[in-house]
């Protein structure tokens, strides 16, 4: 007799799969563990100052898949404990944060004081605004 639900593909796990991630059917526990492990590794890569185009595409694709699979589980899985729900929410938040990091442009500052600081605070690179220099007292 053939089972309608696939089993988790992690060795020695007989639990039913709730979704697949990167082409591998996983039960809820192994899905959560896999997401956390990959997100932790990805955080170190995404936070590097120079990310190559191939890494950027791969990271973005994984984050999108991770987010979609997590939402699918949240909406379709009937028996989730509060702990499971909080872990799924945490995964969504981490993936969203990393997606924002990927989209953030690299800003090069012209010197010790950025142009925005000069506009907002009237500072120029190399000049300090001490109390004695100010004439508005």
N, C-alpha and C positions, 0 to 999 in steps of 0.2 A: 504494500500500500504506500502511495506517495503522499508525503506531507504537503499541505498547501502553503505553509510558511517555511521559508528557508531557515536553516540553523546558523548560528554565529560561526564564522569561519576561523576564529581564534582557536588554536589547538586545545583540545580537551574541554571545550565549552559546549554544553548541550542545550543552552538556552535558545529560544527563538530569536531571530534577527528582527530588529525594529526598523532598521534602515541600512543603507550601504554608504560607505565613505571611501572615496578613491577606489571604487570598484569592489570593495570587500564588504560582505554582509556582516553586520555586527549587532550583538545584543545591546541593550541600553548601557550596561556597565562598561562594556568594552568600547562603545561609542564615546561615552564621556571620557574615559581614560585616554583614548586616542586623540580626541579633540584637545584636551588639556596638554598632552605631550607635544602635539604639533604646534599649538598656539604658543607654548613656551619657547620652542625652538625658533619659531617664526618671529617672535618679538625681538630676539637678538639680531636677526637678519634685517628686519624692517627699520630698526633704530640706527642702523649704520648710516653714516653720512652719504655714502655713494652706493646706490643700489643699481645693479646692472638691469637692463631691460628685460632679459629672460627671467631673472629672479623676481622682478616686479610683476610680470605677467603671471608667473607660477604662484606667487604669494596671493595676488588678487583672485585668481581662480580658486585656490583652496579656501580662502576666506569667504568667498561667495557660496561655494558648495557647503561649507561648514554651517554657515548661517541658514541656508535653505533647509538643510537636513535637520537642524536643530528646531527650526520653526515647524517643520513637518511633524516631528515627534511631539512637540508641544500641542499641536492641534489634533493629531490623530491617535495618539497613545492614550488609552482609556485609564490605565492604572499607574498614575505617577504620584509618588509621595511628595511631600513638601520639600524634602531634601533634593529629590530628583528635579523638581521644578526650579529650585534655587540654583542648582548646578547648570541647568539648561539656560537660565537667564544669565548666569555669569559667563557662560560660553558666548552667548549672543553679545553681551557687552564687551568682552575682550575682542571678539572678531570685529565688532564695529569700531572699536578704538584703533585697532591695527589697520583697518581700511582707511580711516581718517589719516593715520600716519603715512600711509602709502600715497595719499593724494596731496599731502602737504608739500608745497614747493620748497626747495632748498633756498634759503635767503642768505646772501652773503652781505656781511656788514662792511661798510667802507672803512671803519677804523674802530677805536675803542668806544665811540659813541655812535649809535646808529642814526640814520637820517630822521627816523621817527622821533627819537629822543630830542634831536635838535629842534624839530618842529614843535613838539609838545612842551619841552622844558627850556627852550632857548639856549641850549648848550651847543657848543661847537667842539669838534675834536681837538683835544689838547688844551682847552680852556675850562676852567672851573668857575663856578658861580659861588664864590664864598660870600659870607654875610657882609664883609667889608667892601666887596665889589658892587653890591647892589645899591642903587640910588633911590629906591622907593621907600626908605624908612623915614 
